[in-house]
Amino acid sequence: MLPAGRYDLLRYNQANRTFVAQRATGEETLLAEQATLERLGIQIQIEHFEKGNIRKSVSIPGTYHTLPANPQGVIAILKAPVHGTYEAIDVILFILVIGGFIGVFQKTGAFDAWLNALVDSPPWTRSLVDYHCHRHDLARRDDFRNGGGKRWRFIHCWCRFFSQLDMI
């Protein structure tokens, strides 16, 4: 059986422009700068906190500590799935919405038509997409020309595109 425990957490205080570390011993205020993140072992750029891209607390690596056992009753066990769903609703909705869009595009044939049009497009266009995808370590070159792996290229290219716009 796995013992109960948790990591220390770090959150960004937008009003004071500081970090607040929630440790087992209490809260600690830290300077909001890249050096603080690096010292804590958090590999995130500080701009993501400042822009508001990261609004939730993040775990501080290497700070896991066990907690005393806290047995739960039947009611708490029944409430746990509802509480977990509430905590992760943003991720759940994102997956459902993206899955819904892809499902609609797939069902109507728009997805395949677009990918086929891309494959049948002028060679210079195909080369640009090919170059962009290969630049980001995607599958072999002949997969794209032969029709295999088109969906993975599509998803990967769009993920890269949105990540460059700080949307992911």
Order of alpha helices (4+ residues) and beta strands (2+ residues): beta-beta-beta-beta-alpha-alpha-beta-beta-alpha-alpha-alpha-alpha-alpha-alpha
